[in-house]
Amino acid sequence: QVQLVESGGGLVQPGGSLRLSCAASGVIFSINTMAWYRQAPGKERELVARIFTGGRTNYADSVKDRFTISRDNAKNTMTLQMNSLKPEDTAVYYCNAAFSIGPSRWGQGTQVTVSS
């Protein structure tokens, strides 16, 4: 069964940086779109960034020019480089992947806290 595992979350000061990673393992025929979502307490889960197989990307306006999403198709991994972090970026960040066969999958989430 396909599994997604996020890593790299933690506590940083405003203006700092973090790099999140997502690794897919298990039976994988092909990963199509991959994306990072986040959810803050009391809020709905929102799309942060999306990346397609060919490398085309989409970003939420709130993170554009600060975050960069990338993927390594050979390794079935995805990263989110987060720079100039703000307190409002505080949330649990989730990896999501859509596959050629079967339903999309979610990782367990990794906590990102931006605070002084």
C-alpha positions as a LaTeX table, in Angstrom:
\begin{tabular}{lrrr}
\hline
Residue & $x$ (\AA) & $y$ (\AA) & $z$ (\AA) \\
\hline
Gln1 & 0.00 & 0.00 & 0.00 \\
Val2 & 1.24 & 3.49 & $-0.81$ \\
Gln3 & 2.37 & 5.60 & 2.12 \\
Leu4 & 3.31 & 9.27 & 2.30 \\
Val5 & 5.54 & 10.56 & 5.07 \\
Glu6 & 6.32 & 14.23 & 5.74 \\
Ser7 & 9.36 & 15.49 & 7.59 \\
Gly8 & 11.19 & 18.73 & 8.29 \\
Gly9 & 8.69 & 20.63 & 10.40 \\
Gly10 & 9.67 & 22.46 & 13.54 \\
Leu11 & 9.82 & 25.76 & 15.40 \\
Val12 & 11.42 & 28.78 & 13.72 \\
Gln13 & 11.50 & 32.52 & 14.29 \\
Pro14 & 9.74 & 34.91 & 11.92 \\
Gly15 & 11.89 & 35.43 & 8.86 \\
Gly16 & 13.46 & 32.01 & 9.19 \\
Ser17 & 13.39 & 29.06 & 6.82 \\
Leu18 & 12.36 & 25.42 & 6.82 \\
Arg19 & 12.47 & 22.70 & 4.22 \\
Leu20 & 9.71 & 20.11 & 4.24 \\
Ser21 & 10.01 & 16.77 & 2.53 \\
Cys22 & 7.50 & 14.14 & 1.48 \\
Ala23 & 8.49 & 10.60 & 0.59 \\
Ala24 & 6.19 & 8.09 & $-1.08$ \\
Ser25 & 6.75 & 4.38 & $-0.64$ \\
Gly26 & 4.95 & 1.14 & $-1.31$ \\
Val27 & 3.32 & $-0.05$ & $-4.50$ \\
Ile28 & 3.44 & 2.90 & $-6.87$ \\
Phe29 & 2.68 & 2.70 & $-10.56$ \\
Ser30 & 2.86 & 6.41 & $-11.19$ \\
Ile31 & 2.40 & 9.61 & $-9.21$ \\
Asn32 & 0.56 & 12.36 & $-10.99$ \\
Thr33 & $-0.08$ & 15.66 & $-9.23$ \\
Met34 & 1.55 & 16.23 & $-5.84$ \\
Ala35 & 0.68 & 19.04 & $-3.49$ \\
Trp36 & 1.25 & 20.58 & $-0.09$ \\
Tyr37 & $-1.72$ & 21.58 & 2.02 \\
Arg38 & $-1.83$ & 23.16 & 5.44 \\
Gln39 & $-4.37$ & 23.46 & 8.21 \\
Ala40 & $-4.28$ & 25.89 & 11.10 \\
Pro41 & $-6.43$ & 25.45 & 14.23 \\
Gly42 & $-10.03$ & 26.42 & 13.52 \\
Lys43 & $-9.46$ & 26.75 & 9.79 \\
Glu44 & $-10.14$ & 24.60 & 6.76 \\
Arg45 & $-7.33$ & 22.75 & 5.08 \\
Glu46 & $-5.99$ & 24.89 & 2.25 \\
Leu47 & $-3.83$ & 24.29 & $-0.78$ \\
Val48 & $-0.35$ & 25.78 & $-0.42$ \\
Ala49 & 1.37 & 24.61 & $-3.58$ \\
Arg50 & 0.85 & 22.08 & $-6.34$ \\
Ile51 & 3.28 & 20.51 & $-8.77$ \\
Phe52 & 2.55 & 18.39 & $-11.81$ \\
Thr53 & 4.65 & 15.61 & $-13.29$ \\
Gly54 & 6.23 & 17.89 & $-15.86$ \\
Gly55 & 7.16 & 20.49 & $-13.26$ \\
Arg56 & 4.40 & 23.05 & $-13.74$ \\
Thr57 & 3.47 & 24.62 & $-10.41$ \\
Asn58 & 0.73 & 26.60 & $-8.70$ \\
Tyr59 & 1.03 & 28.56 & $-5.46$ \\
Ala60 & $-1.37$ & 30.17 & $-3.07$ \\
Asp61 & $-1.04$ & 33.94 & $-3.23$ \\
Ser62 & $-0.08$ & 34.03 & 0.43 \\
Val63 & 3.10 & 32.01 & $-0.16$ \\
Lys64 & 4.08 & 32.98 & $-3.68$ \\
Asp65 & 7.67 & 34.26 & $-3.91$ \\
Arg66 & 8.44 & 32.83 & $-0.46$ \\
Phe67 & 7.84 & 29.09 & $-0.91$ \\
Thr68 & 9.17 & 26.82 & $-3.62$ \\
Ile69 & 7.77 & 23.38 & $-4.41$ \\
Ser70 & 9.82 & 20.75 & $-6.22$ \\
Arg71 & 9.80 & 17.03 & $-6.89$ \\
Asp72 & 12.10 & 14.20 & $-7.85$ \\
Asn73 & 10.09 & 11.79 & $-9.96$ \\
Ala74 & 12.77 & 9.11 & $-9.87$ \\
Lys75 & 12.82 & 9.09 & $-6.07$ \\
Asn76 & 9.09 & 9.71 & $-5.57$ \\
Thr77 & 9.82 & 12.63 & $-3.29$ \\
Met78 & 8.63 & 16.20 & $-3.01$ \\
Thr79 & 9.93 & 19.18 & $-1.10$ \\
Leu80 & 8.69 & 22.57 & 0.01 \\
Gln81 & 11.34 & 25.20 & 0.65 \\
Met82 & 9.83 & 27.79 & 2.98 \\
Asn83 & 11.60 & 31.14 & 3.32 \\
Ser84 & 10.72 & 34.39 & 5.05 \\
Leu85 & 8.33 & 32.56 & 7.31 \\
Lys86 & 5.57 & 34.47 & 9.05 \\
Pro87 & 3.52 & 33.63 & 12.16 \\
Glu88 & 0.50 & 33.13 & 9.92 \\
Asp89 & 2.33 & 30.25 & 8.24 \\
Thr90 & 1.92 & 28.27 & 11.45 \\
Ala91 & $-0.05$ & 25.12 & 10.64 \\
Val92 & 0.15 & 21.40 & 10.14 \\
Tyr93 & 1.46 & 20.79 & 6.65 \\
Tyr94 & 0.24 & 17.76 & 4.72 \\
Cys95 & 1.58 & 16.01 & 1.66 \\
Asn96 & $-0.97$ & 14.85 & $-0.91$ \\
Ala97 & $-0.43$ & 12.76 & $-4.02$ \\
Ala98 & $-2.71$ & 11.61 & $-6.81$ \\
Phe99 & $-1.81$ & 8.36 & $-8.53$ \\
Ser100 & $-2.57$ & 6.79 & $-11.88$ \\
Ile101 & $-4.35$ & 3.97 & $-10.05$ \\
Gly102 & $-6.31$ & 4.17 & $-6.84$ \\
Pro103 & $-7.34$ & 7.08 & $-4.63$ \\
Ser104 & $-5.20$ & 10.04 & $-3.65$ \\
Arg105 & $-3.26$ & 9.70 & $-0.41$ \\
Trp106 & $-2.44$ & 11.97 & 2.52 \\
Gly107 & 0.56 & 11.99 & 4.78 \\
Gln108 & 0.21 & 12.25 & 8.55 \\
Gly109 & 1.23 & 15.89 & 8.61 \\
Thr110 & 4.15 & 17.79 & 10.10 \\
Gln111 & 3.85 & 20.77 & 12.44 \\
Val112 & 5.33 & 24.11 & 11.43 \\
Thr113 & 5.37 & 26.79 & 14.11 \\
Val114 & 6.63 & 30.31 & 13.41 \\
Ser115 & 7.04 & 32.26 & 16.62 \\
Ser116 & 9.45 & 34.42 & 18.58 \\
\hline
\end{tabular}
